[in-house]
Each structure stands twice: as C-alpha cells, then as structure tokens.
C-alpha cells in the first residue's frame, strides 16, 4: 500500500474509533463491511 494512502486510512480508522469508543476494532471493520456490501452473506 502506498505510504500516503496507508497513513490516510489509519487516520480515518482513528477518527472512527474515537467516534465509536464502545466498539471493538473487529466490530468496527465488520460494520464498515456491512455498510459497503449491504446485509448479505457476501458482506462479511
């Protein structure tokens, strides 16, 4: 991954983590996946 893209991705994940402190990291990623793919078996 390009360094600048990686840094931007990590910055966004940091912001999301701060916005949802009650979520574990895996939950955050699973929820992002659901938002991206929809509620289907393929979403996860």
mmCIF entry with sequence, helices, sheets and N, C-alpha, C, O atoms, coordinates in Angstrom:
data_MODEL
# 
_entry.id   MODEL 
# 
_entity.id                         1 
_entity.type                       polymer 
_entity.pdbx_number_of_molecules   1 
# 
_entity_poly.entity_id                      1 
_entity_poly.type                           'polypeptide(L)' 
_entity_poly.nstd_linkage                   no 
_entity_poly.nstd_monomer                   no 
_entity_poly.pdbx_seq_one_letter_code       
;(UNK)(UNK)(UNK)(UNK)(UNK)(UNK)(UNK)(UNK)(UNK)(UNK)(UNK)(UNK)(UNK)(UNK)(UNK)(UNK)
(UNK)(UNK)(UNK)(UNK)(UNK)(UNK)(UNK)(UNK)(UNK)(UNK)(UNK)(UNK)(UNK)(UNK)(UNK)(UNK)
(UNK)(UNK)(UNK)(UNK)(UNK)(UNK)(UNK)(UNK)(UNK)(UNK)(UNK)(UNK)
;
_entity_poly.pdbx_seq_one_letter_code_can   XXXXXXXXXXXXXXXXXXXXXXXXXXXXXXXXXXXXXXXXXXXX 
_entity_poly.pdbx_strand_id                 A 
# 
loop_
_entity_poly_seq.entity_id 
_entity_poly_seq.num 
_entity_poly_seq.mon_id 
_entity_poly_seq.hetero 
1 1  UNK n 
1 2  UNK n 
1 3  UNK n 
1 4  UNK n 
1 5  UNK n 
1 6  UNK n 
1 7  UNK n 
1 8  UNK n 
1 9  UNK n 
1 10 UNK n 
1 11 UNK n 
1 12 UNK n 
1 13 UNK n 
1 14 UNK n 
1 15 UNK n 
1 16 UNK n 
1 17 UNK n 
1 18 UNK n 
1 19 UNK n 
1 20 UNK n 
1 21 UNK n 
1 22 UNK n 
1 23 UNK n 
1 24 UNK n 
1 25 UNK n 
1 26 UNK n 
1 27 UNK n 
1 28 UNK n 
1 29 UNK n 
1 30 UNK n 
1 31 UNK n 
1 32 UNK n 
1 33 UNK n 
1 34 UNK n 
1 35 UNK n 
1 36 UNK n 
1 37 UNK n 
1 38 UNK n 
1 39 UNK n 
1 40 UNK n 
1 41 UNK n 
1 42 UNK n 
1 43 UNK n 
1 44 UNK n 
# 
_struct_asym.id          A 
_struct_asym.entity_id   1 
# 
loop_
_struct_conf.conf_type_id 
_struct_conf.id 
_struct_conf.pdbx_PDB_helix_id 
_struct_conf.beg_label_comp_id 
_struct_conf.beg_label_asym_id 
_struct_conf.beg_label_seq_id 
_struct_conf.pdbx_beg_PDB_ins_code 
_struct_conf.end_label_comp_id 
_struct_conf.end_label_asym_id 
_struct_conf.end_label_seq_id 
_struct_conf.pdbx_end_PDB_ins_code 
_struct_conf.beg_auth_comp_id 
_struct_conf.beg_auth_asym_id 
_struct_conf.beg_auth_seq_id 
_struct_conf.end_auth_comp_id 
_struct_conf.end_auth_asym_id 
_struct_conf.end_auth_seq_id 
_struct_conf.pdbx_PDB_helix_class 
_struct_conf.details 
_struct_conf.pdbx_PDB_helix_length 
HELX_P HELX_P1 AA1 UNK A 3  ? UNK A 19 ? UNK A 3  UNK A 19 1 ? 17 
HELX_P HELX_P2 AA2 UNK A 25 ? UNK A 37 ? UNK A 25 UNK A 37 1 ? 13 
HELX_P HELX_P3 AA3 UNK A 41 ? UNK A 43 ? UNK A 41 UNK A 43 5 ? 3  
# 
_struct_conf_type.id          HELX_P 
_struct_conf_type.criteria    ? 
_struct_conf_type.reference   ? 
# 
loop_
_atom_site.group_PDB 
_atom_site.id 
_atom_site.type_symbol 
_atom_site.label_atom_id 
_atom_site.label_alt_id 
_atom_site.label_comp_id 
_atom_site.label_asym_id 
_atom_site.label_entity_id 
_atom_site.label_seq_id 
_atom_site.pdbx_PDB_ins_code 
_atom_site.Cartn_x 
_atom_site.Cartn_y 
_atom_site.Cartn_z 
_atom_site.occupancy 
_atom_site.B_iso_or_equiv 
_atom_site.pdbx_formal_charge 
_atom_site.auth_seq_id 
_atom_site.auth_comp_id 
_atom_site.auth_asym_id 
_atom_site.auth_atom_id 
_atom_site.pdbx_PDB_model_num 
ATOM 1   N N  . UNK A 1 1  ? 0.844   -1.163  0.000  1.00 0.00 ? 1  UNK A N  1 
ATOM 2   C CA . UNK A 1 1  ? 0.000   0.000   0.000  1.00 0.00 ? 1  UNK A CA 1 
ATOM 3   C C  . UNK A 1 1  ? 0.897   1.236   0.000  1.00 0.00 ? 1  UNK A C  1 
ATOM 4   O O  . UNK A 1 1  ? 1.921   1.264   0.683  1.00 0.00 ? 1  UNK A O  1 
ATOM 5   N N  . UNK A 1 2  ? 0.522   2.232   -0.746 1.00 0.00 ? 2  UNK A N  1 
ATOM 6   C CA . UNK A 1 2  ? 1.289   3.473   -0.805 1.00 0.00 ? 2  UNK A CA 1 
ATOM 7   C C  . UNK A 1 2  ? 1.256   4.133   0.573  1.00 0.00 ? 2  UNK A C  1 
ATOM 8   O O  . UNK A 1 2  ? 0.216   4.173   1.230  1.00 0.00 ? 2  UNK A O  1 
ATOM 9   N N  . UNK A 1 3  ? 2.387   4.640   0.992  1.00 0.00 ? 3  UNK A N  1 
ATOM 10  C CA . UNK A 1 3  ? 2.522   5.193   2.340  1.00 0.00 ? 3  UNK A CA 1 
ATOM 11  C C  . UNK A 1 3  ? 1.481   6.267   2.634  1.00 0.00 ? 3  UNK A C  1 
ATOM 12  O O  . UNK A 1 3  ? 0.883   6.252   3.710  1.00 0.00 ? 3  UNK A O  1 
ATOM 13  N N  . UNK A 1 4  ? 1.246   7.197   1.713  1.00 0.00 ? 4  UNK A N  1 
ATOM 14  C CA . UNK A 1 4  ? 0.279   8.265   1.968  1.00 0.00 ? 4  UNK A CA 1 
ATOM 15  C C  . UNK A 1 4  ? -1.143  7.716   2.084  1.00 0.00 ? 4  UNK A C  1 
ATOM 16  O O  . UNK A 1 4  ? -1.928  8.194   2.902  1.00 0.00 ? 4  UNK A O  1 
ATOM 17  N N  . UNK A 1 5  ? -1.472  6.721   1.273  1.00 0.00 ? 5  UNK A N  1 
ATOM 18  C CA . UNK A 1 5  ? -2.795  6.094   1.338  1.00 0.00 ? 5  UNK A CA 1 
ATOM 19  C C  . UNK A 1 5  ? -2.944  5.357   2.667  1.00 0.00 ? 5  UNK A C  1 
ATOM 20  O O  . UNK A 1 5  ? -3.989  5.426   3.315  1.00 0.00 ? 5  UNK A O  1 
ATOM 21  N N  . UNK A 1 6  ? -1.899  4.659   3.059  1.00 0.00 ? 6  UNK A N  1 
ATOM 22  C CA . UNK A 1 6  ? -1.921  3.923   4.332  1.00 0.00 ? 6  UNK A CA 1 
ATOM 23  C C  . UNK A 1 6  ? -2.102  4.879   5.502  1.00 0.00 ? 6  UNK A C  1 
ATOM 24  O O  . UNK A 1 6  ? -2.886  4.604   6.411  1.00 0.00 ? 6  UNK A O  1 
ATOM 25  N N  . UNK A 1 7  ? -1.389  5.997   5.488  1.00 0.00 ? 7  UNK A N  1 
ATOM 26  C CA . UNK A 1 7  ? -1.499  6.978   6.558  1.00 0.00 ? 7  UNK A CA 1 
ATOM 27  C C  . UNK A 1 7  ? -2.903  7.571   6.624  1.00 0.00 ? 7  UNK A C  1 
ATOM 28  O O  . UNK A 1 7  ? -3.447  7.776   7.709  1.00 0.00 ? 7  UNK A O  1 
ATOM 29  N N  . UNK A 1 8  ? -3.486  7.846   5.458  1.00 0.00 ? 8  UNK A N  1 
ATOM 30  C CA . UNK A 1 8  ? -4.838  8.384   5.416  1.00 0.00 ? 8  UNK A CA 1 
ATOM 31  C C  . UNK A 1 8  ? -5.851  7.371   5.956  1.00 0.00 ? 8  UNK A C  1 
ATOM 32  O O  . UNK A 1 8  ? -6.747  7.723   6.724  1.00 0.00 ? 8  UNK A O  1 
ATOM 33  N N  . UNK A 1 9  ? -5.697  6.115   5.548  1.00 0.00 ? 9  UNK A N  1 
ATOM 34  C CA . UNK A 1 9  ? -6.582  5.052   6.030  1.00 0.00 ? 9  UNK A CA 1 
ATOM 35  C C  . UNK A 1 9  ? -6.502  4.920   7.552  1.00 0.00 ? 9  UNK A C  1 
ATOM 36  O O  . UNK A 1 9  ? -7.529  4.832   8.226  1.00 0.00 ? 9  UNK A O  1 
ATOM 37  N N  . UNK A 1 10 ? -5.293  4.906   8.084  1.00 0.00 ? 10 UNK A N  1 
ATOM 38  C CA . UNK A 1 10 ? -5.122  4.793   9.534  1.00 0.00 ? 10 UNK A CA 1 
ATOM 39  C C  . UNK A 1 10 ? -5.691  6.003   10.269 1.00 0.00 ? 10 UNK A C  1 
ATOM 40  O O  . UNK A 1 10 ? -6.234  5.864   11.365 1.00 0.00 ? 10 UNK A O  1 
ATOM 41  N N  . UNK A 1 11 ? -5.570  7.183   9.673  1.00 0.00 ? 11 UNK A N  1 
ATOM 42  C CA . UNK A 1 11 ? -6.133  8.394   10.279 1.00 0.00 ? 11 UNK A CA 1 
ATOM 43  C C  . UNK A 1 11 ? -7.663  8.305   10.336 1.00 0.00 ? 11 UNK A C  1 
ATOM 44  O O  . UNK A 1 11 ? -8.276  8.681   11.335 1.00 0.00 ? 11 UNK A O  1 
ATOM 45  N N  . UNK A 1 12 ? -8.266  7.809   9.263  1.00 0.00 ? 12 UNK A N  1 
ATOM 46  C CA . UNK A 1 12 ? -9.727  7.674   9.234  1.00 0.00 ? 12 UNK A CA 1 
ATOM 47  C C  . UNK A 1 12 ? -10.186 6.624   10.245 1.00 0.00 ? 12 UNK A C  1 
ATOM 48  O O  . UNK A 1 12 ? -11.189 6.821   10.930 1.00 0.00 ? 12 UNK A O  1 
ATOM 49  N N  . UNK A 1 13 ? -9.463  5.520   10.341 1.00 0.00 ? 13 UNK A N  1 
ATOM 50  C CA . UNK A 1 13 ? -9.807  4.490   11.327 1.00 0.00 ? 13 UNK A CA 1 
ATOM 51  C C  . UNK A 1 13 ? -9.665  5.035   12.752 1.00 0.00 ? 13 UNK A C  1 
ATOM 52  O O  . UNK A 1 13 ? -10.443 4.675   13.635 1.00 0.00 ? 13 UNK A O  1 
ATOM 53  N N  . UNK A 1 14 ? -8.683  5.892   12.972 1.00 0.00 ? 14 UNK A N  1 
ATOM 54  C CA . UNK A 1 14 ? -8.517  6.523   14.280 1.00 0.00 ? 14 UNK A CA 1 
ATOM 55  C C  . UNK A 1 14 ? -9.717  7.407   14.606 1.00 0.00 ? 14 UNK A C  1 
ATOM 56  O O  . UNK A 1 14 ? -10.223 7.382   15.728 1.00 0.00 ? 14 UNK A O  1 
ATOM 57  N N  . UNK A 1 15 ? -10.169 8.182   13.634 1.00 0.00 ? 15 UNK A N  1 
ATOM 58  C CA . UNK A 1 15 ? -11.347 9.038   13.835 1.00 0.00 ? 15 UNK A CA 1 
ATOM 59  C C  . UNK A 1 15 ? -12.592 8.206   14.120 1.00 0.00 ? 15 UNK A C  1 
ATOM 60  O O  . UNK A 1 15 ? -13.369 8.532   15.017 1.00 0.00 ? 15 UNK A O  1 
ATOM 61  N N  . UNK A 1 16 ? -12.781 7.132   13.356 1.00 0.00 ? 16 UNK A N  1 
ATOM 62  C CA . UNK A 1 16 ? -13.942 6.270   13.577 1.00 0.00 ? 16 UNK A CA 1 
ATOM 63  C C  . UNK A 1 16 ? -13.885 5.610   14.953 1.00 0.00 ? 16 UNK A C  1 
ATOM 64  O O  . UNK A 1 16 ? -14.906 5.484   15.629 1.00 0.00 ? 16 UNK A O  1 
ATOM 65  N N  . UNK A 1 17 ? -12.715 5.200   15.354 1.00 0.00 ? 17 UNK A N  1 
ATOM 66  C CA . UNK A 1 17 ? -12.543 4.587   16.662 1.00 0.00 ? 17 UNK A CA 1 
ATOM 67  C C  . UNK A 1 17 ? -12.885 5.571   17.774 1.00 0.00 ? 17 UNK A C  1 
ATOM 68  O O  . UNK A 1 17 ? -13.500 5.200   18.774 1.00 0.00 ? 17 UNK A O  1 
ATOM 69  N N  . UNK A 1 18 ? -12.488 6.812   17.598 1.00 0.00 ? 18 UNK A N  1 
ATOM 70  C CA . UNK A 1 18 ? -12.796 7.845   18.593 1.00 0.00 ? 18 UNK A CA 1 
ATOM 71  C C  . UNK A 1 18 ? -14.291 8.159   18.619 1.00 0.00 ? 18 UNK A C  1 
ATOM 72  O O  . UNK A 1 18 ? -14.847 8.467   19.673 1.00 0.00 ? 18 UNK A O  1 
ATOM 73  N N  . UNK A 1 19 ? -14.936 8.081   17.461 1.00 0.00 ? 19 UNK A N  1 
ATOM 74  C CA . UNK A 1 19 ? -16.370 8.366   17.382 1.00 0.00 ? 19 UNK A CA 1 
ATOM 75  C C  . UNK A 1 19 ? -17.217 7.240   17.970 1.00 0.00 ? 19 UNK A C  1 
ATOM 76  O O  . UNK A 1 19 ? -18.339 7.476   18.418 1.00 0.00 ? 19 UNK A O  1 
ATOM 77  N N  . UNK A 1 20 ? -16.685 6.017   17.971 1.00 0.00 ? 20 UNK A N  1 
ATOM 78  C CA . UNK A 1 20 ? -17.414 4.848   18.468 1.00 0.00 ? 20 UNK A CA 1 
ATOM 79  C C  . UNK A 1 20 ? -16.548 4.081   19.461 1.00 0.00 ? 20 UNK A C  1 
ATOM 80  O O  . UNK A 1 20 ? -16.154 2.949   19.178 1.00 0.00 ? 20 UNK A O  1 
ATOM 81  N N  . UNK A 1 21 ? -16.243 4.665   20.610 1.00 0.00 ? 21 UNK A N  1 
ATOM 82  C CA . UNK A 1 21 ? -15.317 4.013   21.540 1.00 0.00 ? 21 UNK A CA 1 
ATOM 83  C C  . UNK A 1 21 ? -15.837 2.707   22.137 1.00 0.00 ? 21 UNK A C  1 
ATOM 84  O O  . UNK A 1 21 ? -15.057 1.903   22.648 1.00 0.00 ? 21 UNK A O  1 
ATOM 85  N N  . UNK A 1 22 ? -17.153 2.494   22.073 1.00 0.00 ? 22 UNK A N  1 
ATOM 86  C CA . UNK A 1 22 ? -17.712 1.268   22.639 1.00 0.00 ? 22 UNK A CA 1 
ATOM 87  C C  . UNK A 1 22 ? -17.517 0.059   21.736 1.00 0.00 ? 22 UNK A C  1 
ATOM 88  O O  . UNK A 1 22 ? -17.701 -1.077  22.172 1.00 0.00 ? 22 UNK A O  1 
ATOM 89  N N  . UNK A 1 23 ? -17.146 0.292   20.477 1.00 0.00 ? 23 UNK A N  1 
ATOM 90  C CA . UNK A 1 23 ? -16.943 -0.809  19.527 1.00 0.00 ? 23 UNK A CA 1 
ATOM 91  C C  . UNK A 1 23 ? -15.514 -1.322  19.568 1.00 0.00 ? 23 UNK A C  1 
ATOM 92  O O  . UNK A 1 23 ? -14.555 -0.553  19.637 1.00 0.00 ? 23 UNK A O  1 
ATOM 93  N N  . UNK A 1 24 ? -15.398 -2.645  19.523 1.00 0.00 ? 24 UNK A N  1 
ATOM 94  C CA . UNK A 1 24 ? -14.071 -3.238  19.354 1.00 0.00 ? 24 UNK A CA 1 
ATOM 95  C C  . UNK A 1 24 ? -13.654 -3.057  17.897 1.00 0.00 ? 24 UNK A C  1 
ATOM 96  O O  . UNK A 1 24 ? -14.495 -2.801  17.035 1.00 0.00 ? 24 UNK A O  1 
ATOM 97  N N  . UNK A 1 25 ? -12.359 -3.191  17.622 1.00 0.00 ? 25 UNK A N  1 
ATOM 98  C CA . UNK A 1 25 ? -11.860 -2.960  16.270 1.00 0.00 ? 25 UNK A CA 1 
ATOM 99  C C  . UNK A 1 25 ? -12.510 -3.893  15.255 1.00 0.00 ? 25 UNK A C  1 
ATOM 100 O O  . UNK A 1 25 ? -12.878 -3.460  14.163 1.00 0.00 ? 25 UNK A O  1 
ATOM 101 N N  . UNK A 1 26 ? -12.652 -5.159  15.602 1.00 0.00 ? 26 UNK A N  1 
ATOM 102 C CA . UNK A 1 26 ? -13.275 -6.120  14.698 1.00 0.00 ? 26 UNK A CA 1 
ATOM 103 C C  . UNK A 1 26 ? -14.718 -5.763  14.381 1.00 0.00 ? 26 UNK A C  1 
ATOM 104 O O  . UNK A 1 26 ? -15.167 -5.920  13.246 1.00 0.00 ? 26 UNK A O  1 
ATOM 105 N N  . UNK A 1 27 ? -15.441 -5.283  15.382 1.00 0.00 ? 27 UNK A N  1 
ATOM 106 C CA . UNK A 1 27 ? -16.818 -4.841  15.167 1.00 0.00 ? 27 UNK A CA 1 
ATOM 107 C C  . UNK A 1 27 ? -16.861 -3.664  14.203 1.00 0.00 ? 27 UNK A C  1 
ATOM 108 O O  . UNK A 1 27 ? -17.714 -3.604  13.318 1.00 0.00 ? 27 UNK A O  1 
ATOM 109 N N  . UNK A 1 28 ? -15.943 -2.737  14.381 1.00 0.00 ? 28 UNK A N  1 
ATOM 110 C CA . UNK A 1 28 ? -15.878 -1.563  13.524 1.00 0.00 ? 28 UNK A CA 1 
ATOM 111 C C  . UNK A 1 28 ? -15.655 -1.971  12.069 1.00 0.00 ? 28 UNK A C  1 
ATOM 112 O O  . UNK A 1 28 ? -16.326 -1.468  11.168 1.00 0.00 ? 28 UNK A O  1 
ATOM 113 N N  . UNK A 1 29 ? -14.721 -2.875  11.850 1.00 0.00 ? 29 UNK A N  1 
ATOM 114 C CA . UNK A 1 29 ? -14.424 -3.340  10.488 1.00 0.00 ? 29 UNK A CA 1 
ATOM 115 C C  . UNK A 1 29 ? -15.610 -4.116  9.913  1.00 0.00 ? 29 UNK A C  1 
ATOM 116 O O  . UNK A 1 29 ? -15.946 -3.942  8.742  1.00 0.00 ? 29 UNK A O  1 
ATOM 117 N N  . UNK A 1 30 ? -16.245 -4.968  10.717 1.00 0.00 ? 30 UNK A N  1 
ATOM 118 C CA . UNK A 1 30 ? -17.412 -5.730  10.245 1.00 0.00 ? 30 UNK A CA 1 
ATOM 119 C C  . UNK A 1 30 ? -18.553 -4.794  9.875  1.00 0.00 ? 30 UNK A C  1 
ATOM 120 O O  . UNK A 1 30 ? -19.228 -5.009  8.868  1.00 0.00 ? 30 UNK A O  1 
ATOM 121 N N  . UNK A 1 31 ? -18.772 -3.764  10.673 1.00 0.00 ? 31 UNK A N  1 
ATOM 122 C CA . UNK A 1 31 ? -19.833 -2.813  10.370 1.00 0.00 ? 31 UNK A CA 1 
ATOM 123 C C  . UNK A 1 31 ? -19.525 -2.018  9.111  1.00 0.00 ? 31 UNK A C  1 
ATOM 124 O O  . UNK A 1 31 ? -20.427 -1.735  8.323  1.00 0.00 ? 31 UNK A O  1 
ATOM 125 N N  . UNK A 1 32 ? -18.267 -1.657  8.911  1.00 0.00 ? 32 UNK A N  1 
ATOM 126 C CA . UNK A 1 32 ? -17.890 -0.964  7.677  1.00 0.00 ? 32 UNK A CA 1 
ATOM 127 C C  . UNK A 1 32 ? -18.117 -1.868  6.469  1.00 0.00 ? 32 UNK A C  1 
ATOM 128 O O  . UNK A 1 32 ? -18.560 -1.409  5.416  1.00 0.00 ? 32 UNK A O  1 
ATOM 129 N N  . UNK A 1 33 ? -17.814 -3.139  6.625  1.00 0.00 ? 33 UNK A N  1 
ATOM 130 C CA . UNK A 1 33 ? -18.034 -4.098  5.551  1.00 0.00 ? 33 UNK A CA 1 
ATOM 131 C C  . UNK A 1 33 ? -19.516 -4.203  5.213  1.00 0.00 ? 33 UNK A C  1 
ATOM 132 O O  . UNK A 1 33 ? -19.893 -4.242  4.041  1.00 0.00 ? 33 UNK A O  1 
ATOM 133 N N  . UNK A 1 34 ? -20.343 -4.248  6.234  1.00 0.00 ? 34 UNK A N  1 
ATOM 134 C CA . UNK A 1 34 ? -21.788 -4.319  6.027  1.00 0.00 ? 34 UNK A CA 1 
ATOM 135 C C  . UNK A 1 34 ? -22.289 -3.074  5.305  1.00 0.00 ? 34 UNK A C  1 
ATOM 136 O O  . UNK A 1 34 ? -23.124 -3.172  4.406  1.00 0.00 ? 34 UNK A O  1 
ATOM 137 N N  . UNK A 1 35 ? -21.790 -1.917  5.690  1.00 0.00 ? 35 UNK A N  1 
ATOM 138 C CA . UNK A 1 35 ? -22.186 -0.686  5.020  1.00 0.00 ? 35 UNK A CA 1 
ATOM 139 C C  . UNK A 1 35 ? -21.757 -0.698  3.549  1.00 0.00 ? 35 UNK A C  1 
ATOM 140 O O  . UNK A 1 35 ? -22.480 -0.208  2.681  1.00 0.00 ? 35 UNK A O  1 
ATOM 141 N N  . UNK A 1 36 ? -20.593 -1.252  3.283  1.00 0.00 ? 36 UNK A N  1 
ATOM 142 C CA . UNK A 1 36 ? -20.072 -1.256  1.922  1.00 0.00 ? 36 UNK A CA 1 
ATOM 143 C C  . UNK A 1 36 ? -20.773 -2.270  1.030  1.00 0.00 ? 36 UNK A C  1 
ATOM 144 O O  . UNK A 1 36 ? -21.040 -1.980  -0.136 1.00 0.00 ? 36 UNK A O  1 
ATOM 145 N N  . UNK A 1 37 ? -21.078 -3.456  1.555  1.00 0.00 ? 37 UNK A N  1 
ATOM 146 C CA . UNK A 1 37 ? -21.630 -4.547  0.745  1.00 0.00 ? 37 UNK A CA 1 
ATOM 147 C C  . UNK A 1 37 ? -23.127 -4.771  0.949  1.00 0.00 ? 37 UNK A C  1 
ATOM 148 O O  . UNK A 1 37 ? -23.774 -5.413  0.122  1.00 0.00 ? 37 UNK A O  1 
ATOM 149 N N  . UNK A 1 38 ? -23.678 -4.251  2.034  1.00 0.00 ? 38 UNK A N  1 
ATOM 150 C CA . UNK A 1 38 ? -25.084 -4.491  2.321  1.00 0.00 ? 38 UNK A CA 1 
ATOM 151 C C  . UNK A 1 38 ? -25.257 -5.704  3.211  1.00 0.00 ? 38 UNK A C  1 
ATOM 152 O O  . UNK A 1 38 ? -24.300 -6.417  3.513  1.00 0.00 ? 38 UNK A O  1 
ATOM 153 N N  . UNK A 1 39 ? -26.484 -5.924  3.621  1.00 0.00 ? 39 UNK A N  1 
ATOM 154 C CA . UNK A 1 39 ? -26.792 -7.040  4.514  1.00 0.00 ? 39 UNK A CA 1 
ATOM 155 C C  . UNK A 1 39 ? -26.950 -8.328  3.723  1.00 0.00 ? 39 UNK A C  1 
ATOM 156 O O  . UNK A 1 39 ? -28.064 -8.740  3.398  1.00 0.00 ? 39 UNK A O  1 
ATOM 157 N N  . UNK A 1 40 ? -25.826 -8.955  3.419  1.00 0.00 ? 40 UNK A N  1 
ATOM 158 C CA . UNK A 1 40 ? -25.841 -10.216 2.692  1.00 0.00 ? 40 UNK A CA 1 
ATOM 159 C C  . UNK A 1 40 ? -24.707 -11.087 3.207  1.00 0.00 ? 40 UNK A C  1 
ATOM 160 O O  . UNK A 1 40 ? -23.811 -10.605 3.900  1.00 0.00 ? 40 UNK A O  1 
ATOM 161 N N  . UNK A 1 41 ? -24.748 -12.349 2.871  1.00 0.00 ? 41 UNK A N  1 
ATOM 162 C CA . UNK A 1 41 ? -23.695 -13.272 3.291  1.00 0.00 ? 41 UNK A CA 1 
ATOM 163 C C  . UNK A 1 41 ? -22.338 -12.836 2.730  1.00 0.00 ? 41 UNK A C  1 
ATOM 164 O O  . UNK A 1 41 ? -21.304 -13.039 3.365  1.00 0.00 ? 41 UNK A O  1 
ATOM 165 N N  . UNK A 1 42 ? -22.352 -12.243 1.548  1.00 0.00 ? 42 UNK A N  1 
ATOM 166 C CA . UNK A 1 42 ? -21.111 -11.808 0.921  1.00 0.00 ? 42 UNK A CA 1 
ATOM 167 C C  . UNK A 1 42 ? -20.535 -10.568 1.599  1.00 0.00 ? 42 UNK A C  1 
ATOM 168 O O  . UNK A 1 42 ? -19.358 -10.257 1.419  1.00 0.00 ? 42 UNK A O  1 
ATOM 169 N N  . UNK A 1 43 ? -21.358 -9.852  2.383  1.00 0.00 ? 43 UNK A N  1 
ATOM 170 C CA . UNK A 1 43 ? -20.906 -8.640  3.046  1.00 0.00 ? 43 UNK A CA 1 
ATOM 171 C C  . UNK A 1 43 ? -19.805 -8.892  4.027  1.00 0.00 ? 43 UNK A C  1 
ATOM 172 O O  . UNK A 1 43 ? -18.933 -8.047  4.224  1.00 0.00 ? 43 UNK A O  1 
ATOM 173 N N  . UNK A 1 44 ? -19.835 -10.066 4.654  1.00 0.00 ? 44 UNK A N  1 
ATOM 174 C CA . UNK A 1 44 ? -18.788 -10.404 5.611  1.00 0.00 ? 44 UNK A CA 1 
ATOM 175 C C  . UNK A 1 44 ? -17.924 -11.480 5.008  1.00 0.00 ? 44 UNK A C  1 
ATOM 176 O O  . UNK A 1 44 ? -16.967 -11.929 5.638  1.00 0.00 ? 44 UNK A O  1 
# 
